[in-house]
Amino acid sequence: MIVMSNDSAERTIIPILISKADCASILGVSVRAIDYLITNKKLESRRLGRRVLVVRSSVLRFAAKDNPEPLCQ
């Protein structure tokens, strides 16, 4: 987890790994499309027990590939 803060009172926790459902929501595609992207090595993932989690930085890289504008993190 990454903790970002401007001061000690406000802290935002940004997860390093996200669920396939959250990843699909972020990219605006189906969970099946996320499975396809993971299978074809377009997105990095990690398995924790039965869960498959997607590496957040790989989602940002994937989204930025065809977008010349910098994405906010």
C-alpha angles and dihedrals in degrees: 000000000000118000115204121187141163092198137358093266096059119053127167118196113211113193119228092207124042133189121258089245092054090045090052090050092050093050095038095237137110126275087245089059089053089052089052092050091049092048091050092048094246090123127036117231140180128209118224107181105303094341123096113206126190122227107245095217091056090055090053092047091049092049092047096051096089096024116086091190115089114251119227114242 
